[in-house]
Amino acid sequence: MKRVFIVANVSKPAVGRALEQWKPWIAQRAKIVTIETDGEYNLSRVEADLILVLGGDGTLLSVARRLQAGRFP
């Protein structure tokens, strides 16, 4: 079973609602490793096959920067 790490910007009301609606659907198809909502997780330690980012452009760019920082000290 694939492992999914979810990053969700729940400060956006639509994201929180979508996360709650989609969580059961995702859980039937993959193992949810963690759901991060605070931006504090060390992404260099993520053990997942997929990172699902829920938010806007800023959330996606933030996750990309955090992933790159973990790879290139």
Predicted model as a PDB file, atoms N, CA, C, CB and O in Angstrom, pLDDT in the B-factor column:
MODEL        1                                                                  
ATOM      1  N   MET A   1       0.850  -1.180   0.000  1.00 91.00           N  
ATOM      2  CA  MET A   1       0.000   0.000   0.000  1.00 91.00           C  
ATOM      3  C   MET A   1       0.896   1.245   0.000  1.00 91.00           C  
ATOM      4  CB  MET A   1      -0.967  -0.002   1.233  1.00 91.00           C  
ATOM      5  O   MET A   1       1.873   1.318   0.746  1.00 91.00           O  
ATOM      6  N   LYS A   2       0.558   2.192  -0.823  1.00 96.00           N  
ATOM      7  CA  LYS A   2       1.311   3.443  -0.906  1.00 96.00           C  
ATOM      8  C   LYS A   2       1.145   4.253   0.376  1.00 96.00           C  
ATOM      9  CB  LYS A   2       0.854   4.270  -2.122  1.00 96.00           C  
ATOM     10  O   LYS A   2       0.117   4.180   1.049  1.00 96.00           O  
ATOM     11  N   ARG A   3       2.183   5.029   0.697  1.00 98.00           N  
ATOM     12  CA  ARG A   3       2.160   5.879   1.893  1.00 98.00           C  
ATOM     13  C   ARG A   3       2.036   7.337   1.459  1.00 98.00           C  
ATOM     14  CB  ARG A   3       3.444   5.665   2.765  1.00 98.00           C  
ATOM     15  O   ARG A   3       2.765   7.802   0.583  1.00 98.00           O  
ATOM     16  N   VAL A   4       1.102   8.047   2.086  1.00 98.00           N  
ATOM     17  CA  VAL A   4       0.830   9.443   1.731  1.00 98.00           C  
ATOM     18  C   VAL A   4       1.064  10.338   2.949  1.00 98.00           C  
ATOM     19  CB  VAL A   4      -0.624   9.607   1.203  1.00 98.00           C  
ATOM     20  O   VAL A   4       0.573  10.057   4.042  1.00 98.00           O  
ATOM     21  N   PHE A   5       1.805  11.397   2.746  1.00 97.00           N  
ATOM     22  CA  PHE A   5       2.010  12.438   3.752  1.00 97.00           C  
ATOM     23  C   PHE A   5       1.202  13.633   3.272  1.00 97.00           C  
ATOM     24  CB  PHE A   5       3.555  12.801   3.950  1.00 97.00           C  
ATOM     25  O   PHE A   5       1.378  14.084   2.141  1.00 97.00           O  
ATOM     26  N   ILE A   6       0.320  14.150   4.116  1.00 97.00           N  
ATOM     27  CA  ILE A   6      -0.544  15.257   3.712  1.00 97.00           C  
ATOM     28  C   ILE A   6      -0.130  16.534   4.417  1.00 97.00           C  
ATOM     29  CB  ILE A   6      -2.015  14.937   4.012  1.00 97.00           C  
ATOM     30  O   ILE A   6       0.006  16.564   5.640  1.00 97.00           O  
ATOM     31  N   VAL A   7       0.068  17.583   3.644  1.00 97.00           N  
ATOM     32  CA  VAL A   7       0.310  18.921   4.176  1.00 97.00           C  
ATOM     33  C   VAL A   7      -0.929  19.734   3.839  1.00 97.00           C  
ATOM     34  CB  VAL A   7       1.633  19.578   3.580  1.00 97.00           C  
ATOM     35  O   VAL A   7      -1.298  19.860   2.672  1.00 97.00           O  
ATOM     36  N   ALA A   8      -1.570  20.286   4.865  1.00 97.00           N  
ATOM     37  CA  ALA A   8      -2.812  21.027   4.648  1.00 97.00           C  
ATOM     38  C   ALA A   8      -2.749  22.385   5.330  1.00 97.00           C  
ATOM     39  CB  ALA A   8      -4.018  20.228   5.166  1.00 97.00           C  
ATOM     40  O   ALA A   8      -2.449  22.482   6.520  1.00 97.00           O  
ATOM     41  N   ASN A   9      -3.031  23.419   4.572  1.00 96.00           N  
ATOM     42  CA  ASN A   9      -3.100  24.774   5.114  1.00 96.00           C  
ATOM     43  C   ASN A   9      -4.532  25.001   5.593  1.00 96.00           C  
ATOM     44  CB  ASN A   9      -2.670  25.854   4.043  1.00 96.00           C  
ATOM     45  O   ASN A   9      -5.363  25.541   4.863  1.00 96.00           O  
ATOM     46  N   VAL A  10      -4.808  24.579   6.831  1.00 95.00           N  
ATOM     47  CA  VAL A  10      -6.169  24.636   7.346  1.00 95.00           C  
ATOM     48  C   VAL A  10      -6.595  26.044   7.769  1.00 95.00           C  
ATOM     49  CB  VAL A  10      -6.303  23.699   8.512  1.00 95.00           C  
ATOM     50  O   VAL A  10      -7.711  26.235   8.253  1.00 95.00           O  
ATOM     51  N   SER A  11      -5.712  27.025   7.588  1.00 94.00           N  
ATOM     52  CA  SER A  11      -6.142  28.403   7.836  1.00 94.00           C  
ATOM     53  C   SER A  11      -7.111  28.851   6.739  1.00 94.00           C  
ATOM     54  CB  SER A  11      -4.918  29.357   7.905  1.00 94.00           C  
ATOM     55  O   SER A  11      -7.804  29.858   6.880  1.00 94.00           O  
ATOM     56  N   LYS A  12      -7.144  28.094   5.656  1.00 92.00           N  
ATOM     57  CA  LYS A  12      -8.114  28.335   4.586  1.00 92.00           C  
ATOM     58  C   LYS A  12      -9.309  27.419   4.843  1.00 92.00           C  
ATOM     59  CB  LYS A  12      -7.485  28.077   3.153  1.00 92.00           C  
ATOM     60  O   LYS A  12      -9.160  26.198   4.783  1.00 92.00           O  
ATOM     61  N   PRO A  13     -10.479  27.969   5.125  1.00 88.00           N  
ATOM     62  CA  PRO A  13     -11.643  27.144   5.489  1.00 88.00           C  
ATOM     63  C   PRO A  13     -11.964  26.038   4.484  1.00 88.00           C  
ATOM     64  CB  PRO A  13     -12.849  28.023   5.643  1.00 88.00           C  
ATOM     65  O   PRO A  13     -12.350  24.939   4.884  1.00 88.00           O  
ATOM     66  N   ALA A  14     -11.812  26.306   3.208  1.00 95.00           N  
ATOM     67  CA  ALA A  14     -12.126  25.291   2.202  1.00 95.00           C  
ATOM     68  C   ALA A  14     -11.180  24.095   2.301  1.00 95.00           C  
ATOM     69  CB  ALA A  14     -12.057  25.897   0.799  1.00 95.00           C  
ATOM     70  O   ALA A  14     -11.571  22.965   2.010  1.00 95.00           O  
ATOM     71  N   VAL A  15      -9.946  24.346   2.709  1.00 96.00           N  
ATOM     72  CA  VAL A  15      -8.972  23.257   2.831  1.00 96.00           C  
ATOM     73  C   VAL A  15      -9.344  22.331   3.987  1.00 96.00           C  
ATOM     74  CB  VAL A  15      -7.550  23.821   3.037  1.00 96.00           C  
ATOM     75  O   VAL A  15      -9.306  21.110   3.842  1.00 96.00           O  
ATOM     76  N   GLY A  16      -9.697  22.900   5.114  1.00 94.00           N  
ATOM     77  CA  GLY A  16     -10.108  22.077   6.255  1.00 94.00           C  
ATOM     78  C   GLY A  16     -11.298  21.199   5.928  1.00 94.00           C  
ATOM     79  O   GLY A  16     -11.327  20.022   6.287  1.00 94.00           O  
ATOM     80  N   ARG A  17     -12.282  21.769   5.246  1.00 95.00           N  
ATOM     81  CA  ARG A  17     -13.471  20.993   4.850  1.00 95.00           C  
ATOM     82  C   ARG A  17     -13.097  19.895   3.862  1.00 95.00           C  
ATOM     83  CB  ARG A  17     -14.542  21.916   4.230  1.00 95.00           C  
ATOM     84  O   ARG A  17     -13.544  18.756   3.995  1.00 95.00           O  
ATOM     85  N   ALA A  18     -12.280  20.237   2.874  1.00 95.00           N  
ATOM     86  CA  ALA A  18     -11.877  19.253   1.869  1.00 95.00           C  
ATOM     87  C   ALA A  18     -11.087  18.117   2.508  1.00 95.00           C  
ATOM     88  CB  ALA A  18     -11.044  19.922   0.766  1.00 95.00           C  
ATOM     89  O   ALA A  18     -11.284  16.950   2.167  1.00 95.00           O  
ATOM     90  N   LEU A  19     -10.202  18.452   3.427  1.00 96.00           N  
ATOM     91  CA  LEU A  19      -9.413  17.426   4.106  1.00 96.00           C  
ATOM     92  C   LEU A  19     -10.314  16.441   4.840  1.00 96.00           C  
ATOM     93  CB  LEU A  19      -8.428  18.069   5.087  1.00 96.00           C  
ATOM     94  O   LEU A  19     -10.123  15.230   4.731  1.00 96.00           O  
ATOM     95  N   GLU A  20     -11.272  16.935   5.569  1.00 95.00           N  
ATOM     96  CA  GLU A  20     -12.185  16.055   6.309  1.00 95.00           C  
ATOM     97  C   GLU A  20     -13.021  15.194   5.363  1.00 95.00           C  
ATOM     98  CB  GLU A  20     -13.107  16.884   7.210  1.00 95.00           C  
ATOM     99  O   GLU A  20     -13.308  14.037   5.670  1.00 95.00           O  
ATOM    100  N   GLN A  21     -13.409  15.747   4.227  1.00 96.00           N  
ATOM    101  CA  GLN A  21     -14.201  14.974   3.258  1.00 96.00           C  
ATOM    102  C   GLN A  21     -13.358  13.914   2.561  1.00 96.00           C  
ATOM    103  CB  GLN A  21     -14.823  15.907   2.214  1.00 96.00           C  
ATOM    104  O   GLN A  21     -13.830  12.800   2.332  1.00 96.00           O  
ATOM    105  N   TRP A  22     -12.127  14.245   2.223  1.00 96.00           N  
ATOM    106  CA  TRP A  22     -11.276  13.347   1.432  1.00 96.00           C  
ATOM    107  C   TRP A  22     -10.523  12.319   2.254  1.00 96.00           C  
ATOM    108  CB  TRP A  22     -10.294  14.148   0.654  1.00 96.00           C  
ATOM    109  O   TRP A  22     -10.102  11.290   1.725  1.00 96.00           O  
ATOM    110  N   LYS A  23     -10.348  12.583   3.546  1.00 97.00           N  
ATOM    111  CA  LYS A  23      -9.554  11.674   4.382  1.00 97.00           C  
ATOM    112  C   LYS A  23     -10.023  10.225   4.306  1.00 97.00           C  
ATOM    113  CB  LYS A  23      -9.596  12.133   5.817  1.00 97.00           C  
ATOM    114  O   LYS A  23      -9.182   9.347   4.109  1.00 97.00           O  
ATOM    115  N   PRO A  24     -11.305   9.920   4.448  1.00 97.00           N  
ATOM    116  CA  PRO A  24     -11.738   8.516   4.353  1.00 97.00           C  
ATOM    117  C   PRO A  24     -11.456   7.905   2.978  1.00 97.00           C  
ATOM    118  CB  PRO A  24     -13.228   8.412   4.657  1.00 97.00           C  
ATOM    119  O   PRO A  24     -11.061   6.743   2.880  1.00 97.00           O  
ATOM    120  N   TRP A  25     -11.658   8.685   1.927  1.00 97.00           N  
ATOM    121  CA  TRP A  25     -11.418   8.202   0.567  1.00 97.00           C  
ATOM    122  C   TRP A  25      -9.944   7.871   0.375  1.00 97.00           C  
ATOM    123  CB  TRP A  25     -11.869   9.248  -0.471  1.00 97.00           C  
ATOM    124  O   TRP A  25      -9.603   6.829  -0.185  1.00 97.00           O  
ATOM    125  N   ILE A  26      -9.071   8.760   0.843  1.00 97.00           N  
ATOM    126  CA  ILE A  26      -7.622   8.537   0.726  1.00 97.00           C  
ATOM    127  C   ILE A  26      -7.221   7.324   1.553  1.00 97.00           C  
ATOM    128  CB  ILE A  26      -6.825   9.792   1.185  1.00 97.00           C  
ATOM    129  O   ILE A  26      -6.449   6.486   1.088  1.00 97.00           O  
ATOM    130  N   ALA A  27      -7.738   7.224   2.776  1.00 97.00           N  
ATOM    131  CA  ALA A  27      -7.371   6.129   3.680  1.00 97.00           C  
ATOM    132  C   ALA A  27      -7.760   4.758   3.124  1.00 97.00           C  
ATOM    133  CB  ALA A  27      -8.029   6.334   5.036  1.00 97.00           C  
ATOM    134  O   ALA A  27      -7.139   3.754   3.471  1.00 97.00           O  
ATOM    135  N   GLN A  28      -8.765   4.707   2.280  1.00 97.00           N  
ATOM    136  CA  GLN A  28      -9.143   3.436   1.655  1.00 97.00           C  
ATOM    137  C   GLN A  28      -8.152   3.027   0.573  1.00 97.00           C  
ATOM    138  CB  GLN A  28     -10.545   3.535   1.061  1.00 97.00           C  
ATOM    139  O   GLN A  28      -8.095   1.854   0.204  1.00 97.00           O  
ATOM    140  N   ARG A  29      -7.382   3.963   0.067  1.00 97.00           N  
ATOM    141  CA  ARG A  29      -6.506   3.712  -1.068  1.00 97.00           C  
ATOM    142  C   ARG A  29      -5.020   3.772  -0.736  1.00 97.00           C  
ATOM    143  CB  ARG A  29      -6.803   4.689  -2.141  1.00 97.00           C  
ATOM    144  O   ARG A  29      -4.186   3.293  -1.504  1.00 97.00           O  
ATOM    145  N   ALA A  30      -4.694   4.363   0.410  1.00 97.00           N  
ATOM    146  CA  ALA A  30      -3.290   4.522   0.789  1.00 97.00           C  
ATOM    147  C   ALA A  30      -3.191   4.652   2.298  1.00 97.00           C  
ATOM    148  CB  ALA A  30      -2.655   5.754   0.092  1.00 97.00           C  
ATOM    149  O   ALA A  30      -4.182   4.930   2.973  1.00 97.00           O  
ATOM    150  N   LYS A  31      -1.985   4.450   2.822  1.00 98.00           N  
ATOM    151  CA  LYS A  31      -1.754   4.647   4.254  1.00 98.00           C  
ATOM    152  C   LYS A  31      -1.387   6.110   4.475  1.00 98.00           C  
ATOM    153  CB  LYS A  31      -0.626   3.692   4.794  1.00 98.00           C  
ATOM    154  O   LYS A  31      -0.406   6.597   3.913  1.00 98.00           O  
ATOM    155  N   ILE A  32      -2.164   6.805   5.284  1.00 98.00           N  
ATOM    156  CA  ILE A  32      -1.851   8.193   5.604  1.00 98.00           C  
ATOM    157  C   ILE A  32      -0.802   8.177   6.706  1.00 98.00           C  
ATOM    158  CB  ILE A  32      -3.135   8.995   6.041  1.00 98.00           C  
ATOM    159  O   ILE A  32      -1.078   7.769   7.834  1.00 98.00           O  
ATOM    160  N   VAL A  33       0.407   8.626   6.367  1.00 96.00           N  
ATOM    161  CA  VAL A  33       1.527   8.608   7.305  1.00 96.00           C  
ATOM    162  C   VAL A  33       1.334   9.685   8.369  1.00 96.00           C  
ATOM    163  CB  VAL A  33       2.868   8.815   6.562  1.00 96.00           C  
ATOM    164  O   VAL A  33       1.406   9.409   9.566  1.00 96.00           O  
ATOM    165  N   THR A  34       1.091  10.902   7.924  1.00 95.00           N  
ATOM    166  CA  THR A  34       0.908  12.052   8.818  1.00 95.00           C  
ATOM    167  C   THR A  34       0.088  13.096   8.085  1.00 95.00           C  
ATOM    168  CB  THR A  34       2.283  12.646   9.283  1.00 95.00           C  
ATOM    169  O   THR A  34       0.110  13.180   6.857  1.00 95.00           O  
ATOM    170  N   ILE A  35      -0.634  13.888   8.859  1.00 96.00           N  
ATOM    171  CA  ILE A  35      -1.305  15.069   8.318  1.00 96.00           C  
ATOM    172  C   ILE A  35      -0.715  16.257   9.052  1.00 96.00           C  
ATOM    173  CB  ILE A  35      -2.883  14.996   8.484  1.00 96.00           C  
ATOM    174  O   ILE A  35      -0.946  16.438  10.248  1.00 96.00           O  
ATOM    175  N   GLU A  36       0.043  17.061   8.334  1.00 96.00           N  
ATOM    176  CA  GLU A  36       0.685  18.228   8.923  1.00 96.00           C  
ATOM    177  C   GLU A  36      -0.152  19.465   8.642  1.00 96.00           C  
ATOM    178  CB  GLU A  36       2.117  18.405   8.376  1.00 96.00           C  
ATOM    179  O   GLU A  36      -0.520  19.726   7.497  1.00 96.00           O  
ATOM    180  N   THR A  37      -0.451  20.221   9.681  1.00 95.00           N  
ATOM    181  CA  THR A  37      -1.253  21.426   9.504  1.00 95.00           C  
ATOM    182  C   THR A  37      -0.556  22.673  10.039  1.00 95.00           C  
ATOM    183  CB  THR A  37      -2.590  21.257  10.188  1.00 95.00           C  
ATOM    184  O   THR A  37      -1.111  23.769   9.959  1.00 95.00           O  
ATOM    185  N   ASP A  38       0.657  22.525  10.584  1.00 92.00           N  
ATOM    186  CA  ASP A  38       1.311  23.666  11.213  1.00 92.00           C  
ATOM    187  C   ASP A  38       2.605  24.113  10.535  1.00 92.00           C  
ATOM    188  CB  ASP A  38       1.599  23.340  12.628  1.00 92.00           C  
ATOM    189  O   ASP A  38       3.186  25.119  10.940  1.00 92.00           O  
ATOM    190  N   GLY A  39       3.065  23.401   9.526  1.00 89.00           N  
ATOM    191  CA  GLY A  39       4.283  23.790   8.817  1.00 89.00           C  
ATOM    192  C   GLY A  39       5.557  23.554   9.588  1.00 89.00           C  
ATOM    193  O   GLY A  39       6.596  24.115   9.239  1.00 89.00           O  
ATOM    194  N   GLU A  40       5.510  22.737  10.629  1.00 88.00           N  
ATOM    195  CA  GLU A  40       6.667  22.533  11.495  1.00 88.00           C  
ATOM    196  C   GLU A  40       7.387  21.201  11.286  1.00 88.00           C  
ATOM    197  CB  GLU A  40       6.238  22.633  12.912  1.00 88.00           C  
ATOM    198  O   GLU A  40       8.463  20.992  11.847  1.00 88.00           O  
ATOM    199  N   TYR A  41       6.819  20.308  10.497  1.00 88.00           N  
ATOM    200  CA  TYR A  41       7.394  18.975  10.326  1.00 88.00           C  
ATOM    201  C   TYR A  41       8.675  19.056   9.494  1.00 88.00           C  
ATOM    202  CB  TYR A  41       6.375  18.023   9.656  1.00 88.00           C  
ATOM    203  O   TYR A  41       8.742  19.813   8.525  1.00 88.00           O  
ATOM    204  N   ASN A  42       9.677  18.286   9.869  1.00 87.00           N  
ATOM    205  CA  ASN A  42      10.924  18.223   9.117  1.00 87.00           C  
ATOM    206  C   ASN A  42      10.693  17.332   7.892  1.00 87.00           C  
ATOM    207  CB  ASN A  42      12.102  17.677  10.008  1.00 87.00           C  
ATOM    208  O   ASN A  42      10.681  16.106   8.007  1.00 87.00           O  
ATOM    209  N   LEU A  43      10.516  17.935   6.748  1.00 88.00           N  
ATOM    210  CA  LEU A  43      10.171  17.171   5.550  1.00 88.00           C  
ATOM    211  C   LEU A  43      11.318  16.303   5.041  1.00 88.00           C  
ATOM    212  CB  LEU A  43       9.735  18.110   4.459  1.00 88.00           C  
ATOM    213  O   LEU A  43      11.092  15.414   4.219  1.00 88.00           O  
ATOM    214  N   SER A  44      12.536  16.539   5.507  1.00 81.00           N  
ATOM    215  CA  SER A  44      13.644  15.681   5.087  1.00 81.00           C  
ATOM    216  C   SER A  44      13.517  14.287   5.706  1.00 81.00           C  
ATOM    217  CB  SER A  44      14.994  16.316   5.477  1.00 81.00           C  
ATOM    218  O   SER A  44      14.203  13.355   5.288  1.00 81.00           O  
ATOM    219  N   ARG A  45      12.647  14.150   6.693  1.00 82.00           N  
ATOM    220  CA  ARG A  45      12.460  12.860   7.367  1.00 82.00           C  
ATOM    221  C   ARG A  45      11.178  12.140   6.930  1.00 82.00           C  
ATOM    222  CB  ARG A  45      12.435  13.067   8.871  1.00 82.00           C  
ATOM    223  O   ARG A  45      10.818  11.112   7.505  1.00 82.00           O  
ATOM    224  N   VAL A  46      10.506  12.665   5.939  1.00 88.00           N  
ATOM    225  CA  VAL A  46       9.255  12.064   5.484  1.00 88.00           C  
ATOM    226  C   VAL A  46       9.534  10.715   4.842  1.00 88.00           C  
ATOM    227  CB  VAL A  46       8.527  12.993   4.493  1.00 88.00           C  
ATOM    228  O   VAL A  46      10.362  10.598   3.939  1.00 88.00           O  
ATOM    229  N   GLU A  47       8.831   9.705   5.321  1.00 91.00           N  
ATOM    230  CA  GLU A  47       8.919   8.382   4.710  1.00 91.00           C  
ATOM    231  C   GLU A  47       7.574   8.087   4.069  1.00 91.00           C  
ATOM    232  CB  GLU A  47       9.308   7.279   5.761  1.00 91.00           C  
ATOM    233  O   GLU A  47       6.712   7.433   4.657  1.00 91.00           O  
ATOM    234  N   ALA A  48       7.416   8.586   2.846  1.00 94.00           N  
ATOM    235  CA  ALA A  48       6.162   8.432   2.115  1.00 94.00           C  
ATOM    236  C   ALA A  48       6.458   8.328   0.632  1.00 94.00           C  
ATOM    237  CB  ALA A  48       5.201   9.610   2.398  1.00 94.00           C  
ATOM    238  O   ALA A  48       7.521   8.729   0.158  1.00 94.00           O  
ATOM    239  N   ASP A  49       5.501   7.784  -0.080  1.00 96.00           N  
ATOM    240  CA  ASP A  49       5.626   7.678  -1.531  1.00 96.00           C  
ATOM    241  C   ASP A  49       5.103   8.922  -2.234  1.00 96.00           C  
ATOM    242  CB  ASP A  49       4.884   6.452  -2.034  1.00 96.00           C  
ATOM    243  O   ASP A  49       5.431   9.185  -3.391  1.00 96.00           O  
ATOM    244  N   LEU A  50       4.277   9.689  -1.509  1.00 95.00           N  
ATOM    245  CA  LEU A  50       3.604  10.834  -2.100  1.00 95.00           C  
ATOM    246  C   LEU A  50       3.356  11.883  -1.031  1.00 95.00           C  
ATOM    247  CB  LEU A  50       2.280  10.413  -2.768  1.00 95.00           C  
ATOM    248  O   LEU A  50       2.992  11.552   0.098  1.00 95.00           O  
ATOM    249  N   ILE A  51       3.551  13.145  -1.383  1.00 96.00           N  
ATOM    250  CA  ILE A  51       3.153  14.241  -0.510  1.00 96.00           C  
ATOM    251  C   ILE A  51       2.002  14.956  -1.195  1.00 96.00           C  
ATOM    252  CB  ILE A  51       4.351  15.222  -0.213  1.00 96.00           C  
ATOM    253  O   ILE A  51       2.137  15.449  -2.315  1.00 96.00           O  
ATOM    254  N   LEU A  52       0.869  15.005  -0.508  1.00 97.00           N  
ATOM    255  CA  LEU A  52      -0.318  15.689  -1.015  1.00 97.00           C  
ATOM    256  C   LEU A  52      -0.381  17.050  -0.333  1.00 97.00           C  
ATOM    257  CB  LEU A  52      -1.631  14.852  -0.755  1.00 97.00           C  
ATOM    258  O   LEU A  52      -0.427  17.131   0.895  1.00 97.00           O  
ATOM    259  N   VAL A  53      -0.382  18.119  -1.125  1.00 97.00           N  
ATOM    260  CA  VAL A  53      -0.384  19.473  -0.584  1.00 97.00           C  
ATOM    261  C   VAL A  53      -1.744  20.100  -0.851  1.00 97.00           C  
ATOM    262  CB  VAL A  53       0.759  20.333  -1.206  1.00 97.00           C  
ATOM    263  O   VAL A  53      -2.164  20.234  -2.001  1.00 97.00           O  
ATOM    264  N   LEU A  54      -2.431  20.484   0.228  1.00 97.00           N  
ATOM    265  CA  LEU A  54      -3.735  21.134   0.124  1.00 97.00           C  
ATOM    266  C   LEU A  54      -3.595  22.564   0.615  1.00 97.00           C  
ATOM    267  CB  LEU A  54      -4.824  20.365   0.940  1.00 97.00           C  
ATOM    268  O   LEU A  54      -3.250  22.799   1.773  1.00 97.00           O  
ATOM    269  N   GLY A  55      -3.856  23.499  -0.249  1.00 96.00           N  
ATOM    270  CA  GLY A  55      -3.734  24.912   0.090  1.00 96.00           C  
ATOM    271  C   GLY A  55      -3.714  25.702  -1.203  1.00 96.00           C  
ATOM    272  O   GLY A  55      -4.456  25.411  -2.141  1.00 96.00           O  
ATOM    273  N   GLY A  56      -2.872  26.685  -1.236  1.00 94.00           N  
ATOM    274  CA  GLY A  56      -2.738  27.491  -2.431  1.00 94.00           C  
ATOM    275  C   GLY A  56      -1.308  27.445  -2.947  1.00 94.00           C  
ATOM    276  O   GLY A  56      -0.515  26.588  -2.558  1.00 94.00           O  
ATOM    277  N   ASP A  57      -1.000  28.385  -3.830  1.00 95.00           N  
ATOM    278  CA  ASP A  57       0.352  28.444  -4.396  1.00 95.00           C  
ATOM    279  C   ASP A  57       1.405  28.599  -3.308  1.00 95.00           C  
ATOM    280  CB  ASP A  57       0.462  29.599  -5.392  1.00 95.00           C  
ATOM    281  O   ASP A  57       2.463  27.973  -3.371  1.00 95.00           O  
ATOM    282  N   GLY A  58       1.122  29.427  -2.316  1.00 94.00           N  
ATOM    283  CA  GLY A  58       2.083  29.660  -1.240  1.00 94.00           C  
ATOM    284  C   GLY A  58       2.369  28.403  -0.442  1.00 94.00           C  
ATOM    285  O   GLY A  58       3.508  28.162  -0.042  1.00 94.00           O  
ATOM    286  N   THR A  59       1.348  27.607  -0.210  1.00 95.00           N  
ATOM    287  CA  THR A  59       1.535  26.354   0.524  1.00 95.00           C  
ATOM    288  C   THR A  59       2.410  25.406  -0.283  1.00 95.00           C  
ATOM    289  CB  THR A  59       0.173  25.693   0.841  1.00 95.00           C  
ATOM    290  O   THR A  59       3.320  24.781   0.261  1.00 95.00           O  
ATOM    291  N   LEU A  60       2.138  25.300  -1.566  1.00 94.00           N  
ATOM    292  CA  LEU A  60       2.924  24.427  -2.436  1.00 94.00           C  
ATOM    293  C   LEU A  60       4.379  24.883  -2.499  1.00 94.00           C  
ATOM    294  CB  LEU A  60       2.320  24.393  -3.844  1.00 94.00           C  
ATOM    295  O   LEU A  60       5.288  24.060  -2.398  1.00 94.00           O  
ATOM    296  N   LEU A  61       4.606  26.172  -2.664  1.00 94.00           N  
ATOM    297  CA  LEU A  61       5.973  26.691  -2.726  1.00 94.00           C  
ATOM    298  C   LEU A  61       6.704  26.488  -1.406  1.00 94.00           C  
ATOM    299  CB  LEU A  61       5.962  28.174  -3.092  1.00 94.00           C  
ATOM    300  O   LEU A  61       7.895  26.174  -1.397  1.00 94.00           O  
ATOM    301  N   SER A  62       6.006  26.663  -0.302  1.00 92.00           N  
ATOM    302  CA  SER A  62       6.609  26.446   1.011  1.00 92.00           C  
ATOM    303  C   SER A  62       7.067  24.997   1.175  1.00 92.00           C  
ATOM    304  CB  SER A  62       5.616  26.815   2.119  1.00 92.00           C  
ATOM    305  O   SER A  62       8.168  24.742   1.662  1.00 92.00           O  
ATOM    306  N   VAL A  63       6.233  24.066   0.775  1.00 93.00           N  
ATOM    307  CA  VAL A  63       6.591  22.652   0.865  1.00 93.00           C  
ATOM    308  C   VAL A  63       7.786  22.356  -0.038  1.00 93.00           C  
ATOM    309  CB  VAL A  63       5.389  21.759   0.482  1.00 93.00           C  
ATOM    310  O   VAL A  63       8.691  21.624   0.364  1.00 93.00           O  
ATOM    311  N   ALA A  64       7.805  22.902  -1.232  1.00 91.00           N  
ATOM    312  CA  ALA A  64       8.933  22.688  -2.148  1.00 91.00           C  
ATOM    313  C   ALA A  64      10.230  23.216  -1.544  1.00 91.00           C  
ATOM    314  CB  ALA A  64       8.666  23.371  -3.504  1.00 91.00           C  
ATOM    315  O   ALA A  64      11.268  22.559  -1.629  1.00 91.00           O  
ATOM    316  N   ARG A  65      10.175  24.402  -0.934  1.00 89.00           N  
ATOM    317  CA  ARG A  65      11.373  24.965  -0.287  1.00 89.00           C  
ATOM    318  C   ARG A  65      11.831  24.086   0.872  1.00 89.00           C  
ATOM    319  CB  ARG A  65      11.095  26.398   0.219  1.00 89.00           C  
ATOM    320  O   ARG A  65      13.025  23.835   1.034  1.00 89.00           O  
ATOM    321  N   ARG A  66      10.883  23.621   1.671  1.00 89.00           N  
ATOM    322  CA  ARG A  66      11.231  22.784   2.817  1.00 89.00           C  
ATOM    323  C   ARG A  66      11.812  21.440   2.383  1.00 89.00           C  
ATOM    324  CB  ARG A  66      10.005  22.559   3.691  1.00 89.00           C  
ATOM    325  O   ARG A  66      12.704  20.908   3.042  1.00 89.00           O  
ATOM    326  N   LEU A  67      11.316  20.899   1.291  1.00 86.00           N  
ATOM    327  CA  LEU A  67      11.885  19.655   0.774  1.00 86.00           C  
ATOM    328  C   LEU A  67      13.291  19.882   0.263  1.00 86.00           C  
ATOM    329  CB  LEU A  67      11.009  19.080  -0.338  1.00 86.00           C  
ATOM    330  O   LEU A  67      14.182  19.074   0.525  1.00 86.00           O  
ATOM    331  N   GLN A  68      13.503  20.959  -0.458  1.00 81.00           N  
ATOM    332  CA  GLN A  68      14.830  21.262  -1.005  1.00 81.00           C  
ATOM    333  C   GLN A  68      15.807  21.516   0.129  1.00 81.00           C  
ATOM    334  CB  GLN A  68      14.774  22.484  -1.952  1.00 81.00           C  
ATOM    335  O   GLN A  68      16.950  21.063   0.057  1.00 81.00           O  
ATOM    336  N   ALA A  69      15.401  22.218   1.161  1.00 68.00           N  
ATOM    337  CA  ALA A  69      16.292  22.503   2.296  1.00 68.00           C  
ATOM    338  C   ALA A  69      16.753  21.220   2.955  1.00 68.00           C  
ATOM    339  CB  ALA A  69      15.591  23.397   3.328  1.00 68.00           C  
ATOM    340  O   ALA A  69      17.889  21.145   3.422  1.00 68.00           O  
ATOM    341  N   GLY A  70      15.915  20.223   3.004  1.00 59.00           N  
ATOM    342  CA  GLY A  70      16.290  18.951   3.606  1.00 59.00           C  
ATOM    343  C   GLY A  70      17.283  18.170   2.778  1.00 59.00           C  
ATOM    344  O   GLY A  70      18.021  17.345   3.316  1.00 59.00           O  
ATOM    345  N   ARG A  71      17.318  18.410   1.485  1.00 59.00           N  
ATOM    346  CA  ARG A  71      18.206  17.684   0.598  1.00 59.00           C  
ATOM    347  C   ARG A  71      19.552  18.360   0.400  1.00 59.00           C  
ATOM    348  CB  ARG A  71      17.550  17.499  -0.717  1.00 59.00           C  
ATOM    349  O   ARG A  71      20.554  17.697   0.131  1.00 59.00           O  
ATOM    350  N   PHE A  72      19.574  19.680   0.532  1.00 52.00           N  
ATOM    351  CA  PHE A  72      20.799  20.439   0.278  1.00 52.00           C  
ATOM    352  C   PHE A  72      21.131  21.308   1.476  1.00 52.00           C  
ATOM    353  CB  PHE A  72      20.657  21.306  -0.988  1.00 52.00           C  
ATOM    354  O   PHE A  72      20.724  22.468   1.532  1.00 52.00           O  
ATOM    355  N   PRO A  73      21.864  20.759   2.434  1.00 50.00           N  
ATOM    356  CA  PRO A  73      22.157  21.529   3.661  1.00 50.00           C  
ATOM    357  C   PRO A  73      22.983  22.771   3.409  1.00 50.00           C  
ATOM    358  CB  PRO A  73      22.878  20.661   4.654  1.00 50.00           C  
ATOM    359  O   PRO A  73      23.298  23.504   4.347  1.00 50.00           O  
TER     360      PRO A  73                                                      
ENDMDL                                                                          
END                                                                             
